[in-house]
Amino acid sequence: MKDRHRHLYVIHELTETKFELCRVLNTYDTDSAAIDDVKKLLSNKISEKDLLKMLDKKGIC
């Protein structure tokens, strides 16, 4: 099955010579909401696909 979700990425500058490329799974209004979803993701209560579906519903980008 083809992945129909948008692929959003952020370049995060760690130092002047080190960068990370990060995939955006969802956006949040508070850090506590983001932390809750990270906990759910790491404990397999939610999947990356679920988070991407939530992002799609928001219509961002």
Kinemage of the C-alpha trace (Angstrom):
@kinemage 1
@onewidth
@group {chain A} dominant
@subgroup {mainchain}
@vectorlist {calphas} color= white
{ca met a 1} P 0.000 0.000 0.000
{ca lys a 2} L 1.358 3.397 -0.972
{ca asp a 3} L 2.099 5.944 1.774
{ca arg a 4} L -0.240 8.845 1.013
{ca his a 5} L 0.876 11.065 3.870
{ca arg a 6} L 2.865 14.215 3.337
{ca his a 7} L 6.545 14.027 4.114
{ca leu a 8} L 7.579 17.066 6.138
{ca tyr a 9} L 11.142 17.515 7.327
{ca val a 10} L 12.996 19.968 9.540
{ca ile a 11} L 16.717 20.647 9.610
{ca his a 12} L 17.782 21.059 13.227
{ca glu a 13} L 21.083 22.811 13.907
{ca leu a 14} L 22.915 21.179 16.811
{ca thr a 15} L 26.154 23.153 16.486
{ca glu a 16} L 27.746 25.262 13.765
{ca thr a 17} L 28.975 22.074 12.073
{ca lys a 18} L 26.370 19.446 13.079
{ca phe a 19} L 22.823 19.182 11.756
{ca glu a 20} L 19.966 16.672 12.013
{ca leu a 21} L 17.303 15.957 9.446
{ca cys a 22} L 14.049 15.211 11.291
{ca arg a 23} L 10.737 13.995 9.929
{ca val a 24} L 7.657 15.809 11.247
{ca leu a 25} L 5.001 13.360 12.447
{ca asn a 26} L 2.583 15.881 13.945
{ca thr a 27} L 2.354 19.426 15.293
{ca tyr a 28} L 1.314 20.438 18.809
{ca asp a 29} L 0.150 23.492 20.696
{ca thr a 30} L 1.921 22.446 23.895
{ca asp a 31} L 5.037 20.517 24.756
{ca ser a 32} L 3.040 18.315 27.138
{ca ala a 33} L 0.828 17.108 24.265
{ca ala a 34} L 3.929 16.283 22.203
{ca ile a 35} L 5.529 14.462 25.139
{ca asp a 36} L 2.343 12.434 25.659
{ca asp a 37} L 2.439 11.282 22.032
{ca val a 38} L 6.152 10.411 22.268
{ca lys a 39} L 5.376 8.225 25.276
{ca lys a 40} L 2.515 6.552 23.372
{ca leu a 41} L 4.759 6.062 20.335
{ca leu a 42} L 7.561 4.478 22.360
{ca ser a 43} L 5.145 2.186 24.204
{ca asn a 44} L 3.461 1.099 20.922
{ca lys a 45} L 0.102 2.597 21.918
{ca ile a 46} L 0.157 4.740 18.782
{ca ser a 47} L 2.030 4.400 15.480
{ca glu a 48} L 3.832 6.879 13.242
{ca lys a 49} L 1.063 6.278 10.715
{ca asp a 50} L -1.544 7.296 13.318
{ca leu a 51} L 0.342 10.522 14.019
{ca leu a 52} L 0.632 11.279 10.303
{ca lys a 53} L -3.126 10.789 9.919
{ca met a 54} L -3.676 13.350 12.692
{ca leu a 55} L -1.349 15.784 10.913
{ca asp a 56} L -3.228 15.287 7.631
{ca lys a 57} L -6.532 16.100 9.346
{ca lys a 58} L -5.103 19.424 10.544
{ca gly a 59} L -4.465 20.462 6.927
{ca ile a 60} L -1.122 22.054 7.781
{ca cys a 61} L 1.214 22.658 4.816
